[in-house]
Amino acid sequence: MELQTLTFIVVGFTFVIYIGIAVWSRAKSTGDFYVAGKGVHPVANGMATAADWMSAASFISMAGLIAFLGYDGSVYLMGWTGGYVLLALLLAPYLRKYGKFTVPSFIGDRYYSSAARIVAVICLIFISFTYVAGQMRGVGIVFSRFLEVDILTGLIIGMGIVFFYAVLGGMKGITYTQVAQYCVLIFAYTVPAIFISIQLTGHVLPQTGLGGQVTGESVYLLDKLNTVIQDLGFGEYTDGSKSMIDMFAITLALMVGTAGLPHVIVRFFTVPKVSDARKSAGWALLFIALLYTTAPAVGAMARLNLINTIQPGAVATAPNLAYDERPDWFRTWEDTGLLSFEDKNGDGRIQYYNDTNPEFTPIAESRGWNGNELDVDRDIMVLANPEIANLPDWVIALVAAGGVAAALSTAAGLLLVISAAVSHDLVKSVIAPNISDKAELMVGRLAAAVAILIAGYLGYNPPGFVAQVVAFAFGLAAASLFPAIIMGIFSKRINREGAIAGMLTGLIFTFGYIIYFKGVFIQPLAENTPENWLFGISPEGIGVVGMLINFGVAFIVSRLTSAPPEHIQELIEDIRVPRGAGHAHSH
């Protein structure tokens, strides 16, 4: 059977399952639509949370980043995983006990203010759209390659499917669809990794294969990768180029930014009890760890396989791959435009090296090379990895299904958060408080439909800043929502004025810093180099400084203004103390 036919069958089969689940569990009330009727089992919720968490960024991009950045890519692993732990321990159980559907409704109620709620909605919509644009891009890439259609057609198919089960099923439909998607994506991620690990190192577990020796050679995999890429002028794979403070700031910004991500927080509202929120957090961490501990091995092995294909031996004595003899996978990825070759020295062979390294230029010129000729999009590494390694067609088809599952599961979760923010936090809470349950559900579905159209547009026509702005989304969440949530739970003294002032200053500072160096919408105002950065912290990590400013401003303003009303202080006390704690001794 041809690869494309097999891919159609595998991806089509998974879609039938997703849509079947959405129809079976469709939302009948706003409770179903927003929080799945609060009746999801902790293990199922753990799987759904893991699928929601592991977006196209985790499935497609993270190993690609690690493949090309090496040690510097570890900030994503540490930041995203650490953020999940922070969220599970510090925020989720308390928010679940408070019992509100959305982050803005918690902020609005806790700070007894519509203005605070509206600021939270604005932050939330911005974070979610930034994030969802990347997911839609992932959907387009996967479909364009595996269904061999152009990116626009792929996007339209993906939008149709997300629209169908997010709008029809609401949170209830999405939760059970995400359980199925987790099973597909984890299987699709680990199976090829196991195959490639056995191929390269003889180890069944990719996690141990990464630290193992290359089969038939008495050299460790990472040592070989270091040698091979340094032979081509790239920096050492296991050594980073970032300063310690920048590594720390980016990791922390990703952590606290992730802990403020609304589409993951809302998952903890779908279980029956507070204790179940903690259990499902534990299960989710286990399910997430399966992918996150595999990613470094996938990244390193993909990079080694890529270079071994293009430049066997990676030294002057070994001839480069002739362009006319390029393998089939190379041709199919060329058709998507995500892999490109330009013959700069006219020898018909592929020169792949780091032509920005001045020390390597004389060596390259002595070999007759005239600049790097191969351009590889990082996002293709996971998807192309099984093809580069010559794995069976069914494994390649499985990876396609996994990539789609990862992108669609997060896109659906984000779209639901956007629709809940509009229908529940703006329309129901601010604009039309007397709206009926049925009308609110209708507004929610309409908002989701509009959000899908905008997300599709951003996925097809990503503004130049989508790639830059993923860090922006996390920095923004870190600098705005996270401190407001944390202080809302753990401080009785922080009041309405303090929270609003803190959110706005954190937000404006972070936004301003990123525009200054990255030039979102305008030309950058300064060169984005470590010498120019504040405290040596890059725009990706500046959310941490924004967060500290938010905490400081909120604290000072709250001290200078009147304390929150008595009933708000009692409410905070009630969120933190487990029910029945005072009566334990009398039983």
C-alpha positions as semicolon CSV with decimal commas, in nm:
position;residue;x (nm);y (nm);z (nm)
1;M;0,000;0,000;0,000
2;E;0,129;0,349;-0,086
3;L;0,236;0,578;0,200
4;Q;-0,023;0,843;0,111
5;T;-0,310;0,591;0,104
6;L;-0,197;0,448;0,436
7;T;-0,175;0,800;0,585
8;F;-0,529;0,880;0,465
9;I;-0,657;0,561;0,631
10;V;-0,475;0,614;0,965
11;V;-0,552;0,988;0,996
12;G;-0,910;0,934;0,870
13;F;-0,967;0,656;1,124
14;T;-0,853;0,880;1,412
15;F;-1,085;1,158;1,289
16;V;-1,382;0,922;1,287
17;I;-1,303;0,838;1,652
18;Y;-1,273;1,207;1,753
19;I;-1,594;1,312;1,581
20;G;-1,781;1,006;1,710
21;I;-1,676;1,096;2,065
22;A;-1,783;1,460;2,014
23;V;-2,131;1,350;1,901
24;W;-2,163;1,095;2,183
25;S;-2,067;1,345;2,454
26;R;-2,207;1,669;2,315
27;A;-2,281;1,954;2,556
28;K;-2,642;1,992;2,668
29;S;-2,588;2,279;2,918
30;T;-2,339;2,559;2,991
31;G;-2,197;2,335;3,268
32;D;-2,123;2,066;3,006
33;F;-1,992;2,325;2,760
34;Y;-1,748;2,494;3,002
35;V;-1,650;2,225;3,254
36;A;-1,785;1,891;3,122
37;G;-2,050;1,878;3,398
38;K;-1,765;1,834;3,654
39;G;-1,790;1,456;3,616
40;V;-1,459;1,346;3,459
41;H;-1,249;1,069;3,623
42;P;-0,901;1,188;3,742
43;V;-0,711;0,943;3,512
44;A;-0,917;1,047;3,208
45;N;-0,875;1,411;3,308
46;G;-0,499;1,355;3,347
47;M;-0,483;1,223;2,990
48;A;-0,698;1,508;2,858
49;T;-0,480;1,762;3,044
50;A;-0,166;1,604;2,897
51;A;-0,313;1,626;2,545
52;D;-0,418;1,986;2,609
53;W;-0,072;2,064;2,743
54;M;0,129;1,893;2,470
55;S;0,046;2,106;2,176
56;A;0,198;2,108;1,831
57;A;0,476;2,303;2,005
58;S;0,559;2,002;2,225
59;F;0,499;1,738;1,959
60;I;0,641;1,905;1,648
61;S;0,858;2,199;1,754
62;M;1,022;2,110;2,085
63;A;1,239;1,824;1,959
64;G;1,313;2,035;1,649
65;L;1,436;2,318;1,872
66;I;1,646;2,074;2,077
67;A;1,783;1,923;1,753
68;F;1,920;2,260;1,642
69;L;1,981;2,443;1,972
70;G;2,122;2,148;2,168
71;Y;2,179;2,243;2,532
72;D;2,011;2,584;2,489
73;G;1,687;2,404;2,393
74;S;1,667;2,254;2,742
75;V;1,498;2,574;2,871
76;Y;1,176;2,458;2,701
77;L;1,188;2,118;2,869
78;M;1,260;2,264;3,213
79;G;1,028;2,563;3,181
80;W;0,722;2,383;3,047
81;T;0,752;2,085;3,283
82;G;0,835;2,301;3,586
83;G;0,542;2,527;3,501
84;Y;0,309;2,233;3,508
85;V;0,430;2,132;3,858
86;L;0,386;2,491;3,978
87;L;0,034;2,501;3,837
88;A;-0,063;2,165;3,985
89;L;0,066;2,243;4,335
90;L;0,004;2,615;4,381
91;L;-0,297;2,707;4,171
92;A;-0,518;2,425;4,048
93;P;-0,661;2,282;4,375
94;Y;-0,743;2,629;4,515
95;L;-0,907;2,750;4,196
96;R;-1,104;2,425;4,178
97;K;-1,222;2,472;4,534
98;Y;-1,328;2,827;4,451
99;G;-1,535;2,671;4,176
100;K;-1,533;2,932;3,897
101;F;-1,526;2,831;3,530
102;T;-1,261;3,075;3,410
103;V;-0,953;3,269;3,524
104;P;-1,114;3,612;3,459
105;S;-1,415;3,519;3,674
106;F;-1,180;3,429;3,961
107;I;-0,990;3,757;3,917
108;G;-1,315;3,957;3,878
109;D;-1,472;3,809;4,193
110;R;-1,160;3,800;4,409
111;Y;-1,080;4,164;4,329
112;Y;-1,452;4,261;4,338
113;S;-1,413;4,453;4,013
114;S;-1,538;4,444;3,653
115;A;-1,229;4,640;3,546
116;A;-0,998;4,365;3,682
117;R;-1,210;4,105;3,501
118;I;-1,186;4,295;3,170
119;V;-0,805;4,336;3,201
120;A;-0,784;3,959;3,264
121;V;-1,004;3,886;2,958
122;I;-0,783;4,104;2,736
123;C;-0,465;3,926;2,859
124;L;-0,630;3,588;2,817
125;I;-0,753;3,650;2,462
126;F;-0,412;3,781;2,356
127;I;-0,224;3,484;2,510
128;S;-0,469;3,231;2,364
129;F;-0,468;3,375;2,009
130;T;-0,090;3,395;2,007
131;Y;-0,075;3,033;2,109
132;V;-0,352;2,908;1,880
133;A;-0,192;3,069;1,571
134;G;0,105;2,835;1,621
135;Q;-0,125;2,533;1,657
136;M;-0,307;2,615;1,334
137;R;0,030;2,654;1,162
138;G;0,117;2,305;1,289
139;V;-0,211;2,168;1,149
140;G;-0,130;2,327;0,812
141;I;0,224;2,180;0,805
142;V;0,109;1,828;0,893
143;F;-0,177;1,825;0,642
144;S;0,022;1,985;0,361
145;R;0,294;1,719;0,388
146;F;0,093;1,405;0,456
147;L;-0,221;1,470;0,254
148;E;0,000;1,631;-0,013
149;V;-0,225;1,935;-0,039
150;D;-0,124;2,301;-0,008
151;I;-0,116;2,464;0,337
152;L;-0,444;2,654;0,281
153;T;-0,642;2,336;0,200
154;G;-0,483;2,160;0,498
155;L;-0,580;2,446;0,725
156;I;-0,940;2,453;0,605
157;I;-0,975;2,078;0,673
158;G;-0,826;2,125;1,022
159;M;-1,048;2,426;1,099
160;G;-1,358;2,232;0,994
161;I;-1,275;1,943;1,228
162;V;-1,189;2,165;1,528
163;F;-1,503;2,370;1,466
164;F;-1,714;2,056;1,459
165;Y;-1,607;1,906;1,787
166;A;-1,521;2,220;1,987
167;V;-1,845;2,398;1,902
168;L;-2,071;2,093;1,920
169;G;-1,916;1,910;2,216
170;G;-1,789;2,197;2,428
171;M;-1,562;2,095;2,716
172;K;-1,737;1,760;2,755
173;G;-1,676;1,664;2,392
174;I;-1,323;1,803;2,399
175;T;-1,229;1,618;2,720
176;Y;-1,309;1,272;2,587
177;T;-1,171;1,357;2,242
178;Q;-0,846;1,462;2,410
179;V;-0,822;1,128;2,592
180;A;-0,825;0,959;2,250
181;Q;-0,583;1,219;2,111
182;Y;-0,338;1,161;2,396
183;C;-0,332;0,787;2,321
184;V;-0,269;0,860;1,951
185;L;-0,002;1,125;2,004
186;I;0,201;0,940;2,270
187;F;0,199;0,620;2,063
188;A;0,297;0,820;1,754
189;Y;0,582;0,993;1,938
190;T;0,736;0,698;2,123
191;V;0,712;0,420;1,860
192;P;0,943;0,588;1,602
193;A;1,173;0,702;1,886
194;I;1,209;0,339;2,002
195;F;1,279;0,218;1,645
196;I;1,546;0,487;1,588
197;S;1,705;0,431;1,930
198;I;1,740;0,057;1,855
199;Q;1,880;0,141;1,510
200;L;2,144;0,385;1,637
201;T;2,236;0,253;1,983
202;G;2,073;-0,087;2,036
203;H;1,880;0,057;2,334
204;V;1,504;-0,003;2,341
205;L;1,440;0,306;2,557
206;P;1,527;0,631;2,376
207;Q;1,596;0,789;2,718
208;T;1,888;0,548;2,779
209;G;1,982;0,542;2,410
210;L;2,064;0,913;2,432
211;G;2,338;0,832;2,686
212;G;2,443;0,509;2,512
213;Q;2,713;0,417;2,261
214;V;2,657;0,415;1,885
215;T;2,607;0,058;1,756
216;G;2,931;-0,087;1,617
217;E;3,142;0,208;1,737
218;S;3,304;0,264;2,075
219;V;3,181;0,622;2,092
220;Y;2,888;0,771;2,281
221;L;2,598;0,910;2,076
222;L;2,634;1,265;2,213
223;D;3,014;1,264;2,163
224;K;2,964;1,157;1,803
225;L;2,701;1,428;1,748
226;N;2,937;1,689;1,899
227;T;3,217;1,584;1,663
228;V;2,993;1,571;1,356
229;I;2,837;1,916;1,401
230;Q;3,165;2,083;1,506
231;D;3,314;1,943;1,184
232;L;3,054;2,159;1,007
233;G;3,124;2,475;1,204
234;F;2,830;2,450;1,447
235;G;2,871;2,504;1,821
236;E;2,912;2,206;2,055
237;Y;2,575;2,031;2,095
238;T;2,609;1,968;2,469
239;D;2,730;2,320;2,550
240;G;2,509;2,631;2,550
241;S;2,570;2,986;2,432
242;K;2,332;3,162;2,675
243;S;2,443;3,317;3,005
244;M;2,327;3,160;3,330
245;I;2,099;3,454;3,419
246;D;1,930;3,437;3,077
247;M;1,882;3,059;3,101
248;F;1,734;3,109;3,448
249;A;1,505;3,396;3,337
250;I;1,373;3,215;3,026
251;T;1,310;2,895;3,224
252;L;1,128;3,087;3,499
253;A;0,929;3,296;3,247
254;L;0,817;2,977;3,073
255;M;0,734;2,820;3,410
256;V;0,521;3,098;3,555
257;G;0,382;3,187;3,213
258;T;0,270;2,828;3,169
259;A;0,121;2,821;3,518
260;G;-0,093;3,119;3,415
261;L;-0,213;2,956;3,091
262;P;-0,593;2,965;3,107
263;H;-0,671;2,661;2,888
264;V;-0,482;2,429;3,124
265;I;-0,615;2,580;3,449
266;V;-0,972;2,525;3,326
267;R;-0,906;2,148;3,298
268;F;-0,903;2,120;3,678
269;F;-1,264;2,235;3,696
270;T;-1,386;1,927;3,510
271;V;-1,338;1,678;3,799
272;P;-1,594;1,610;4,075
273;K;-1,387;1,701;4,387
274;V;-1,085;1,911;4,494
275;S;-0,890;1,595;4,581
276;D;-0,954;1,473;4,226
277;A;-0,793;1,795;4,093
278;R;-0,471;1,698;4,275
279;K;-0,492;1,337;4,154
280;S;-0,552;1,435;3,794
281;A;-0,252;1,673;3,819
282;G;-0,035;1,379;3,926
283;W;-0,162;1,157;3,644
284;A;-0,113;1,436;3,390
285;L;0,249;1,482;3,502
286;L;0,315;1,112;3,446
287;F;0,154;1,122;3,099
288;I;0,344;1,442;3,008
289;A;0,676;1,295;3,130
290;L;0,648;1,010;2,878
291;L;0,681;1,259;2,592
292;Y;0,907;1,514;2,758
293;T;1,175;1,262;2,859
294;T;1,172;1,121;2,504
295;A;1,206;1,460;2,327
296;P;1,584;1,516;2,389
297;A;1,659;1,175;2,238
298;V;1,431;1,242;1,939
299;G;1,601;1,579;1,879
300;A;1,959;1,450;1,904
301;M;1,896;1,138;1,693
302;A;1,710;1,336;1,425
303;R;2,002;1,579;1,392
304;L;2,256;1,297;1,367
305;N;2,049;1,111;1,106
306;L;2,000;1,430;0,902
307;I;2,374;1,505;0,889
308;N;2,468;1,140;0,823
309;T;2,237;1,149;0,520
310;I;2,365;1,479;0,376
311;Q;2,734;1,463;0,467
312;P;2,843;1,112;0,555
313;G;3,144;1,142;0,783
314;A;3,099;1,522;0,780
315;V;3,466;1,571;0,690
316;A;3,650;1,678;0,375
317;T;3,743;1,323;0,276
318;A;3,380;1,205;0,253
319;P;3,186;1,329;-0,052
320;N;2,864;1,524;0,011
321;L;2,531;1,389;-0,107
322;A;2,470;1,460;-0,478
323;Y;2,148;1,658;-0,520
324;D;2,029;1,428;-0,801
325;E;2,067;1,129;-0,567
326;R;1,866;1,288;-0,283
327;P;1,627;1,041;-0,110
328;D;1,247;1,043;-0,152
329;W;1,181;1,210;0,186
330;F;1,398;1,503;0,075
331;R;1,191;1,549;-0,240
332;T;0,854;1,537;-0,062
333;W;0,961;1,791;0,202
334;E;1,099;2,016;-0,073
335;D;0,748;2,022;-0,222
336;T;0,610;2,175;0,102
337;G;0,870;2,454;0,090
338;L;0,995;2,365;0,441
339;L;1,322;2,224;0,305
340;S;1,512;2,406;0,032
341;F;1,840;2,370;-0,158
342;E;2,035;2,633;-0,350
343;D;2,348;2,521;-0,538
344;K;2,584;2,810;-0,461
345;N;2,905;2,662;-0,600
346;G;2,750;2,477;-0,897
347;D;2,892;2,132;-0,810
348;G;2,551;1,962;-0,782
349;R;2,627;1,844;-0,427
350;I;2,464;1,956;-0,100
351;Q;2,690;2,163;0,125
352;Y;2,543;2,192;0,473
353;Y;2,742;2,390;0,729
354;N;2,735;2,696;0,955
355;D;2,830;2,979;0,720
356;T;2,782;3,241;0,994
357;N;3,088;3,107;1,180
358;P;3,386;3,327;1,072
359;E;3,638;3,075;1,210
360;F;3,496;2,800;0,989
361;T;3,478;3,006;0,667
362;P;3,844;2,943;0,559
363;I;3,797;2,567;0,611
364;A;3,476;2,571;0,406
365;E;3,641;2,773;0,129
366;S;3,934;2,531;0,119
367;R;3,677;2,257;0,047
368;G;3,535;2,464;-0,240
369;W;3,218;2,551;-0,048
370;N;3,054;2,883;-0,115
371;G;2,795;2,922;0,162
372;N;2,539;2,691;0,323
373;E;2,310;2,544;0,056
374;L;2,049;2,365;0,266
375;D;1,772;2,534;0,461
376;V;1,583;2,305;0,702
377;D;1,273;2,427;0,888
378;R;1,304;2,314;1,252
379;D;0,939;2,214;1,260
380;I;0,991;1,926;1,018
381;M;1,243;1,732;1,231
382;V;0,995;1,517;1,425
383;L;0,772;1,457;1,123
384;A;1,060;1,380;0,885
385;N;1,260;1,177;1,140
386;P;1,097;0,836;1,063
387;E;1,140;0,895;0,688
388;I;1,508;0,995;0,726
389;A;1,564;0,676;0,930
390;N;1,386;0,461;0,665
391;L;1,122;0,331;0,908
392;P;0,819;0,136;0,779
393;D;0,536;0,334;0,615
394;W;0,287;0,259;0,895
395;V;0,518;0,436;1,145
396;I;0,531;0,746;0,918
397;A;0,148;0,744;0,889
398;L;0,122;0,711;1,267
399;V;0,343;1,018;1,318
400;A;0,116;1,217;1,085
401;A;-0,187;1,119;1,298
402;G;0,005;1,212;1,616
403;G;0,105;1,554;1,485
404;V;-0,255;1,632;1,390
405;A;-0,382;1,505;1,728
406;A;-0,136;1,726;1,918
407;A;-0,220;2,042;1,723
408;L;-0,596;1,986;1,722
409;S;-0,626;1,898;2,093
410;T;-0,460;2,222;2,206
411;A;-0,632;2,433;1,941
412;A;-0,970;2,303;2,062
413;G;-0,886;2,374;2,429
414;L;-0,768;2,728;2,348
415;L;-1,072;2,807;2,132
416;L;-1,299;2,697;2,414
417;V;-1,116;2,928;2,657
418;I;-1,154;3,220;2,413
419;S;-1,525;3,148;2,369
420;A;-1,578;3,115;2,748
421;A;-1,395;3,445;2,806
422;V;-1,623;3,622;2,560
423;S;-1,957;3,460;2,650
424;H;-1,913;3,407;3,025
425;D;-1,676;3,685;3,133
426;L;-1,776;3,966;2,899
427;V;-2,137;3,904;2,792
428;K;-2,280;3,725;3,099
429;S;-2,079;3,906;3,367
430;V;-2,042;4,258;3,228
431;I;-2,264;4,334;2,926
432;A;-2,587;4,134;2,979
433;P;-2,607;3,979;3,330
434;N;-2,967;3,857;3,274
435;I;-2,888;3,647;2,965
436;S;-3,044;3,297;2,972
437;D;-2,840;2,976;2,989
438;K;-2,943;2,887;2,633
439;A;-2,850;3,230;2,492
440;E;-2,513;3,220;2,673
441;L;-2,440;2,879;2,515
442;M;-2,529;3,028;2,175
443;V;-2,293;3,325;2,231
444;G;-2,019;3,080;2,338
445;R;-2,058;2,880;2,016
446;L;-2,062;3,194;1,803
447;A;-1,746;3,323;1,976
448;A;-1,575;2,987;1,912
449;A;-1,672;3,004;1,543
450;V;-1,529;3,357;1,503
451;A;-1,216;3,254;1,697
452;I;-1,160;2,959;1,461
453;L;-1,178;3,188;1,157
454;I;-0,925;3,431;1,309
455;A;-0,698;3,143;1,419
456;G;-0,716;2,992;1,069
457;Y;-0,620;3,324;0,914
458;L;-0,324;3,360;1,155
459;G;-0,218;3,002;1,081
460;Y;-0,224;3,057;0,704
461;N;-0,077;3,404;0,705
462;P;0,134;3,406;1,022
463;P;0,241;3,765;1,083
464;G;0,622;3,773;1,090
465;F;0,603;3,781;1,465
466;V;0,419;3,454;1,544
467;A;0,744;3,265;1,600
468;Q;0,885;3,550;1,810
469;V;0,561;3,596;1,994
470;V;0,531;3,245;2,143
471;A;0,778;3,361;2,407
472;F;0,572;3,681;2,423
473;A;0,257;3,482;2,513
474;F;0,438;3,320;2,805
475;G;0,604;3,645;2,914
476;L;0,267;3,815;2,902
477;A;0,097;3,545;3,112
478;A;0,390;3,557;3,359
479;A;0,381;3,936;3,390
480;S;0,002;3,981;3,407
481;L;-0,219;3,690;3,513
482;F;0,014;3,476;3,727
483;P;0,083;3,732;4,006
484;A;-0,286;3,830;4,021
485;I;-0,390;3,464;4,066
486;I;-0,115;3,378;4,318
487;M;-0,172;3,691;4,534
488;G;-0,548;3,639;4,503
489;I;-0,512;3,298;4,670
490;F;-0,235;3,364;4,923
491;S;-0,274;3,729;5,031
492;K;-0,573;3,880;5,207
493;R;-0,424;4,231;5,186
494;I;-0,398;4,269;4,806
495;N;-0,698;4,474;4,692
496;R;-0,868;4,576;4,369
497;E;-0,649;4,884;4,305
498;G;-0,329;4,689;4,369
499;A;-0,421;4,400;4,138
500;I;-0,527;4,623;3,846
501;A;-0,219;4,848;3,880
502;G;0,008;4,541;3,903
503;M;-0,143;4,366;3,599
504;L;-0,123;4,678;3,384
505;T;0,235;4,775;3,477
506;G;0,363;4,417;3,436
507;L;0,186;4,392;3,102
508;I;0,299;4,731;2,967
509;F;0,662;4,682;3,077
510;T;0,687;4,335;2,914
511;F;0,507;4,446;2,599
512;G;0,731;4,755;2,570
513;Y;1,055;4,559;2,619
514;I;0,965;4,304;2,353
515;I;0,863;4,575;2,104
516;Y;1,190;4,759;2,179
517;F;1,407;4,461;2,083
518;K;1,185;4,245;1,862
519;G;0,990;4,517;1,681
520;V;0,643;4,359;1,679
521;F;0,442;4,570;1,427
522;I;0,734;4,819;1,395
523;Q;1,110;4,812;1,334
524;P;1,312;4,719;1,647
525;L;1,441;5,028;1,828
526;A;1,762;4,861;1,944
527;E;1,985;4,572;1,840
528;N;1,875;4,250;2,010
529;T;2,215;4,160;2,162
530;P;2,315;4,060;2,519
531;E;2,509;4,389;2,567
532;N;2,186;4,589;2,521
533;W;1,958;4,373;2,737
534;L;1,847;4,476;3,086
535;F;2,054;4,268;3,337
536;G;2,153;4,051;3,037
537;I;1,797;3,910;3,010
538;S;1,668;3,845;2,658
539;P;1,313;3,941;2,544
540;E;1,215;3,571;2,581
541;G;1,288;3,585;2,954
542;I;1,181;3,940;3,039
543;G;0,839;3,825;3,164
544;V;1,017;3,742;3,491
545;V;1,110;4,108;3,546
546;G;0,754;4,206;3,445
547;M;0,623;3,960;3,704
548;L;0,843;4,107;3,981
549;I;0,727;4,460;3,888
550;N;0,365;4,337;3,900
551;F;0,416;4,190;4,251
552;G;0,592;4,507;4,374
553;V;0,337;4,755;4,235
554;A;0,039;4,548;4,359
555;F;0,190;4,527;4,707
556;I;0,273;4,900;4,734
557;V;-0,061;5,022;4,591
558;S;-0,256;4,784;4,818
559;R;-0,067;4,916;5,123
560;L;-0,154;5,275;5,031
561;T;-0,525;5,205;4,973
562;S;-0,798;5,048;5,187
563;A;-0,802;4,673;5,263
564;P;-1,042;4,443;5,071
565;P;-1,395;4,411;5,222
566;E;-1,451;4,162;5,505
567;H;-1,642;3,909;5,288
568;I;-1,351;3,894;5,038
569;Q;-1,104;3,823;5,321
570;E;-1,330;3,543;5,448
571;L;-1,355;3,406;5,096
572;I;-0,972;3,383;5,068
573;E;-0,954;3,214;5,408
574;D;-1,214;2,964;5,289
575;I;-1,027;2,884;4,965
576;R;-0,705;2,805;5,152
577;V;-0,834;2,602;5,447
578;P;-0,966;2,253;5,360
579;R;-1,333;2,206;5,448
580;G;-1,385;2,049;5,789
581;A;-1,026;2,119;5,901
582;G;-1,139;2,285;6,223
583;H;-1,359;1,990;6,318
584;A;-1,108;1,710;6,272
585;H;-1,027;1,675;6,645
586;S;-1,391;1,627;6,746
587;H;-1,441;1,308;6,543
